[in-house]
């Protein structure tokens, strides 16, 4: 079963604004990863944050992880129309080799 | 680097026939490959995990006799949907990893759109 819950399910913003997506999970994890999926395409890995890390940056992306609250957030700054896609968090549980995906957030960035 | 391809990218087949989908790691040796299914507007659901040279491990509720997985080499895994039915119509995505365990990054293929008529 899916263990990740994401909110919001859909987000619509204007170009230049920041977009924040949240992910919550239920069990202990080894790491948490964020992926982007353009409509009808495969997934693109964005960033991986390990359970002992609290924040990570990559370009316009900022990811935070709060293991006490079992939650993570993905911030996309200065969004662009090309950022329009679905974003998924995926958790790597402890002692298991498979990722568990959240339900995803559908982001629409209007030019 | 770390490119994963899938073939075909889309396929239409008649109910009752079988369809094979290939997943290849092009520039690395994939110790582990994963197969996911994704219905429209939904998330990825893991179907099975396959390690090279051993039998695939299927997730609960996934029929192993219907979804045959072969991981015969470190660069190729195949998923065969046997006796396909319209409800099997979905987007099938594979991923590959060079390590076992969730610490290793998975690289995803572009997906295969299966439509069963």
Interface residues (C-beta under 8 A of the other chain):
Chain A: X2 X4 X29 X30 X31 X33 X35 X40 X41 X42 X43 X44 X45 X48 X88 X91 X92 X93 X96 X97 X98 X99 X100 X101 X102 X103 X104
Chain B: X4 X6 X32 X34 X42 X43 X44 X45 X46 X49 X91 X93 X95 X100 X101 X102 X103 X105 X106 X107 X108 X109 X110 X111 X113
